[in-house]
Amino acid sequence: MSENSYDNIKPFYASSHGHSRLFTALYNGKRVILKTLKEECVNDAQCREDLKKEYEITSQLDYKFIRRALGFENVPGLGDCIVFEYIEGKSLAEHVRVGTLNEKQIKSVLIDICDGLNFMHQRGIIHCDLKPENIIVTANDLRAKIIDIGLPETEYKTDRELLIKENEFIAPELIKGEEADPRSDVYSLGKIIEFIIERNIISQFSSVATHCTQFSREQRFDSVMEVRSFLTKGVSAFKLILLLLVIAAIAVAAFIYVPKIIEKTRVEKAERLAVEFGHEMEKINAETPALCEKYKLVSINEPMNLPAAWKEDSVRLSQQLARFMSIDSLRQVADQTLENQRQAIITSRQHDFDALLMTEFRQATDSIASSLRASVQNPSDSLMLTVAKQWFQQTH
């Protein structure tokens, strides 16, 4: 590929705690994802090695339910990049939080995940970071695509407490630094099912989630294909009895420790909601430059107030935060963020007006402009802008 192969490169996502960032780009008219390192990590040999290793792993996985790696390129301005196919769709996390998928569609997505993981496991590859954010549901046919295969960017050894707090989907043996095997992904799949059940989309798979998420990997399903069999056909009578016994034991323990469990659940949900809220804030703030460009002032005769079209974006942004508005502290932050964004657009339009006005004033040939320009001694940008506004008031 030539150095000018990639056009229209735009920021897409940057990991909060990790080393990578994503861009969208056009290659021969086709949209792709470029995954590269953050600027502060570009010269880190370990980070560069990890990026190359991720490509070597994912390039082996050409399968319909796994995002394809198209190549490894050095892109001017970005450095080494993994080139991924662009998937039109939303993450499973977004779908579940908004409730856009019904029970049948969720079941189909879970089966796709099982098939994708089985394809990986047959080749000796363990995902190790399976979570709802790493499952994309395609927009056209609602099929699953597994992404971000490999160890989480947060180091287990140095940031274990952060890892436990930020990612409840990682198997306990990985957090302890033990070697991963397919049952580690089985655990994560069970946590995904729990995540869905908590939002009242499905309920009949609670027993499989319990069996997947046993602390000891020896007590879990041995493979994702066993999970798939449960999802499609149910389990054998023996396993069903075993699951019921496990559930009964858990129920007895819950009865004994129910006050602590309820409080722990409440705290965990509040923490998870706070993390989700933080992600929404990051996405909304990241939209500000694009919105400023969208509502860019193109004429000094255009009204300074925001266009009517802004109401649609304002409503859309408010709807993204609707589920947080019942919590006073989050609502206050959300309201202030939306107001700050509105003010940023207004400020941008004011700067646009000033720039347009200065250009027209300097080029104007009428007598008022000529007289005002002649009267200015030692002109500076701020002084010329003040005189230009006088000219504008007299001529418009």
C-alpha positions in Angstrom: 0.0 0.0 0.0 1.2 3.5 -0.7 1.7 6.1 2.0 -1.4 8.0 0.8 -3.7 5.0 0.9 -5.7 6.1 3.9 -7.9 9.1 3.7 -10.3 11.0 6.0 -8.6 9.7 9.2 -10.7 10.6 12.3 -10.4 9.8 16.0 -12.9 7.0 17.0 -12.0 5.9 20.5 -9.2 6.1 23.1 -8.8 3.6 25.9 -9.1 5.2 29.3 -6.4 3.1 31.1 -4.8 1.2 28.3 -2.2 2.0 25.6 -4.3 2.1 22.4 -6.5 4.4 20.4 -8.7 3.9 17.4 -9.3 5.9 14.2 -11.7 5.4 11.3 -10.3 5.9 7.8 -11.2 5.3 4.2 -9.0 2.9 2.2 -9.9 2.9 -1.6 -13.3 4.2 -0.6 -14.0 1.5 2.0 -14.2 2.4 5.7 -11.8 0.6 8.1 -10.6 0.8 11.7 -7.0 1.7 12.5 -5.8 0.6 15.9 -2.6 2.2 17.0 -0.8 3.3 20.2 -1.3 6.5 22.2 1.3 9.1 21.4 3.0 8.5 24.8 3.3 4.8 24.1 4.6 4.9 20.5 8.3 4.5 21.5 7.6 1.9 24.2 9.1 -1.3 22.9 6.7 -3.6 25.0 3.6 -1.7 23.8 4.8 -2.0 20.2 5.4 -5.7 20.6 2.0 -6.2 22.2 0.3 -4.4 19.2 2.2 -6.6 16.8 1.3 -9.7 18.8 -2.4 -8.8 18.8 -2.3 -8.6 15.0 -0.5 -12.0 14.7 -3.2 -13.6 16.8 -6.2 -11.9 15.2 -4.9 -12.5 11.6 -5.4 -16.2 12.2 -9.1 -15.8 12.9 -11.0 -15.4 9.6 -14.5 -16.3 10.8 -17.9 -14.7 10.4 -18.4 -14.0 14.1 -15.0 -12.5 14.7 -13.8 -9.0 13.5 -11.2 -9.6 10.7 -7.7 -8.1 10.8 -6.9 -6.9 7.3 -3.3 -6.0 7.7 -0.5 -4.3 9.8 0.6 -1.0 8.3 2.7 2.0 9.2 0.4 4.9 8.6 1.9 8.4 8.4 1.1 10.5 11.5 -0.1 7.4 13.5 2.7 4.9 13.3 2.2 1.1 13.3 -1.5 0.2 13.0 -3.6 -2.9 12.9 -6.1 -2.4 10.1 -9.5 -4.0 11.1 -12.7 -4.3 9.1 -15.2 -1.6 10.0 -18.4 -3.1 11.5 -21.6 -1.1 11.2 -23.4 -1.7 14.4 -23.5 -1.2 18.2 -21.9 -3.0 21.1 -23.9 -5.6 23.0 -23.5 -3.4 26.1 -25.3 -0.5 24.3 -28.1 -2.7 23.1 -28.7 -4.3 26.5 -28.6 -0.9 28.3 -31.2 0.6 26.0 -33.2 -2.6 25.6 -33.3 -2.7 21.7 -33.0 -6.5 21.4 -35.7 -8.9 22.3 -35.3 -12.3 23.9 -35.0 -14.2 20.6 -32.4 -11.8 19.2 -30.3 -12.0 22.5 -30.4 -15.8 22.3 -29.2 -15.7 18.7 -26.3 -13.3 19.6 -25.2 -15.6 22.5 -25.1 -18.6 20.2 -23.0 -16.6 17.7 -20.6 -15.7 20.5 -20.3 -19.4 21.4 -19.5 -20.3 17.8 -16.9 -17.5 17.5 -15.2 -18.5 20.8 -15.2 -22.2 19.8 -13.4 -21.3 16.5 -10.8 -19.5 18.6 -10.4 -22.2 21.2 -9.9 -24.9 18.5 -6.9 -22.9 17.4 -5.5 -22.6 20.9 -6.5 -18.9 21.3 -8.2 -17.6 24.4 -10.0 -14.2 24.3 -9.2 -13.3 27.9 -11.1 -10.0 27.8 -14.6 -11.0 26.8 -17.3 -8.4 27.9 -20.4 -6.8 26.4 -18.3 -3.9 25.1 -16.2 -6.3 23.0 -19.2 -7.8 21.2 -20.5 -5.8 18.2 -24.0 -6.6 17.0 -24.2 -5.8 13.3 -26.8 -3.3 12.2 -28.1 -5.1 9.1 -28.7 -8.6 10.5 -28.1 -8.5 14.3 -25.2 -11.0 14.2 -22.4 -11.0 16.8 -18.8 -10.0 16.0 -16.2 -10.6 18.7 -13.5 -7.8 18.9 -10.4 -6.9 20.9 -8.9 -10.4 21.3 -6.0 -10.8 23.7 -5.1 -9.8 27.3 -6.8 -6.7 28.7 -4.6 -3.6 28.3 -4.5 -3.1 32.1 -1.6 -5.1 33.4 -2.6 -7.9 35.8 0.5 -7.7 37.9 0.6 -3.9 38.4 -3.0 -2.8 38.2 -4.9 -5.8 39.6 -7.1 -3.8 41.9 -8.1 -1.5 39.1 -8.8 -4.5 36.9 -11.1 -6.0 39.5 -13.0 -2.7 39.8 -13.3 -1.9 36.1 -13.9 -5.3 34.6 -16.2 -7.7 36.5 -16.2 -10.1 33.4 -12.6 -11.4 33.8 -12.2 -14.9 35.3 -10.7 -14.9 38.8 -7.8 -17.2 37.8 -6.6 -14.5 35.3 -6.7 -11.8 38.0 -4.6 -14.1 40.2 -2.1 -14.4 37.4 -2.8 -18.0 36.5 -2.7 -19.4 32.9 -5.9 -19.0 30.9 -7.8 -21.8 29.2 -11.2 -22.1 27.4 -13.0 -22.2 30.8 -11.8 -18.6 31.4 -13.9 -17.5 28.5 -16.7 -19.6 29.7 -16.7 -17.6 32.9 -16.8 -14.3 31.0 -19.7 -15.6 28.9 -21.6 -16.4 32.0 -21.0 -12.9 33.4 -22.4 -11.5 30.1 -25.5 -13.6 30.5 -25.8 -12.3 34.1 -25.4 -8.7 32.8 -28.3 -9.3 30.4 -30.5 -11.0 33.0 -30.0 -8.1 35.4 -31.7 -5.9 32.9 -34.8 -8.2 32.6 -34.3 -9.1 28.9 -34.0 -12.8 29.5 -34.6 -14.9 32.6 -34.5 -18.6 31.6 -30.6 -18.8 31.4 -29.9 -18.0 35.0 -28.9 -21.6 35.7 -26.3 -21.7 32.9 -24.9 -18.3 34.1 -24.5 -19.8 37.6 -22.7 -22.8 36.2 -20.4 -20.7 34.0 -19.4 -18.4 36.7 -18.2 -20.8 39.4 -15.1 -19.6 41.1 -13.3 -22.8 40.5 -12.9 -23.5 36.8 -13.2 -27.2 37.4 -16.9 -26.7 38.4 -17.7 -24.8 35.2 -18.8 -26.0 31.8 -15.8 -27.5 30.1 -16.3 -25.7 26.8 -18.4 -23.0 25.1 -20.1 -25.7 23.0 -21.6 -27.2 26.2 -23.0 -23.7 26.9 -24.3 -23.5 23.3 -26.0 -26.9 23.8 -27.8 -25.6 26.9 -28.9 -22.4 25.0 -30.3 -24.4 22.1 -31.5 -27.7 23.5 -31.3 -27.6 27.3 -29.1 -29.8 29.4 -29.2 -33.4 30.4 -31.2 -34.5 33.5 -28.0 -35.1 35.4 -26.6 -31.7 34.7 -30.0 -30.1 35.4 -30.0 -31.8 38.8 -26.5 -30.7 39.4 -27.4 -27.1 38.5 -30.4 -27.2 40.8 -28.2 -28.5 43.7 -25.8 -25.6 43.1 -28.6 -23.1 43.0 -30.1 -24.6 46.2 -26.7 -24.3 47.9 -26.4 -20.7 46.8 -30.0 -20.0 48.0 -29.2 -21.3 51.5 -26.0 -19.1 51.6 -27.9 -16.1 50.3 -30.6 -16.6 53.0 -27.9 -16.6 55.7 -26.0 -13.6 54.3 -28.8 -11.8 52.6 -28.3 -8.4 54.2 -24.6 -8.3 53.2 -25.4 -9.6 49.7 -28.1 -6.9 49.1 -25.8 -4.1 50.3 -22.9 -5.4 48.2 -25.1 -5.7 45.1 -26.4 -2.2 45.6 -22.8 -0.8 45.9 -21.7 -2.8 42.8 -24.6 -1.6 40.7 -23.9 2.0 41.8 -20.3 1.6 40.9 -21.1 0.1 37.6 -23.7 2.8 36.8 -21.0 5.4 37.7 -18.6 3.8 35.2 -21.3 3.7 32.5 -22.1 7.3 33.2 -18.4 8.2 32.8 -18.3 6.5 29.5 -21.3 8.4 28.3 -19.7 11.7 29.4 -16.6 10.9 27.5 -18.6 10.2 24.3 -20.6 13.4 24.6 -17.6 15.5 25.3 -15.8 13.9 22.3 -18.7 15.0 20.1 -18.1 18.7 20.9 -15.6 19.5 18.1 -17.8 17.8 15.5 -20.8 19.7 16.7 -18.9 23.0 16.5 -18.0 22.2 13.0 -21.6 21.1 12.1 -23.0 24.5 13.4 -20.1 26.6 12.0 -21.2 30.1 11.1 -20.7 30.7 7.4 -21.9 34.3 7.1 -21.8 37.5 9.2 -25.5 38.0 8.4 -26.5 34.7 9.9 -28.2 35.0 13.3 -25.9 34.2 16.2 -28.4 32.1 18.1 -28.2 28.3 17.6 -30.0 27.0 14.5 -33.3 25.1 14.9 -31.5 21.9 14.0 -29.6 22.1 17.2 -32.8 21.0 19.1 -32.6 17.6 17.5 -29.0 17.1 18.7 -29.8 18.5 22.1 -32.7 16.0 22.5 -30.6 13.2 21.3 -27.8 13.9 23.8 -30.3 14.3 26.6 -31.9 10.9 25.7 -28.5 9.3 25.9 -28.4 10.3 29.6 -32.0 9.7 30.4 -31.4 6.6 32.5 -29.0 8.6 34.8 -31.3 11.5 35.5 -33.0 9.9 38.5 -29.8 10.2 40.5 -29.4 13.8 41.7 -25.5 13.9 41.6 -25.4 12.4 38.1 -28.2 14.6 36.8 -26.3 17.7 38.0 -23.1 16.7 36.2 -25.1 15.7 33.1 -27.0 19.0 33.0 -23.7 21.0 33.4 -22.0 18.9 30.7 -24.8 19.6 28.2 -24.8 23.3 29.1 -21.0 23.4 28.7 -21.3 21.8 25.3 -24.0 24.3 24.2 -21.8 27.2 25.4 -18.8 25.8 23.5 -20.8 25.8 20.3 -22.0 29.3 20.9 -18.4 30.4 21.6 -17.3 28.7 18.4 -19.9 30.5 16.4 -18.8 33.8 18.0 -15.2 33.1 16.9 -16.4 32.3 13.4 -18.3 35.6 13.3 -15.3 37.6 14.4 -13.1 35.9 11.8 -15.6 36.5 9.0 -16.2 40.1 10.1 -12.5 40.9 10.1 -12.1 39.4 6.6 -15.0 41.4 5.2 -14.0 44.6 6.9 -10.5 44.5 5.6 -11.8 43.8 2.0 -14.7 46.4 2.2 -14.4 49.3 -0.2 -17.2 51.5 1.1 -16.4 55.0 2.5 -17.2 54.0 6.1 -14.7 51.1 6.1 -12.0 53.2 4.4 -12.5 56.0 6.9 -12.5 53.7 10.0 -9.4 51.8 8.7 -7.6 55.1 8.1 -8.4 56.3 11.7 -6.7 53.4 13.3 -3.1 54.0 14.5 -0.9 51.0 15.4 -3.6 48.5 14.5 -3.8 45.2 16.5 -6.2 42.3 15.9 -8.3 43.3 19.0 -8.4 47.0 18.0 -9.3 46.1 14.4 -12.0 43.8 15.6 -13.6 46.6 17.6 -13.5 49.0 14.6 -14.9 46.2 12.4 -17.9 45.8 14.7 -18.5 49.6 14.5 -18.4 49.3 10.8 -20.8 46.4 10.9 -23.3 48.3 13.1 -23.3 51.2 10.7 -23.6 49.3 7.5 -26.0 46.4 8.4 
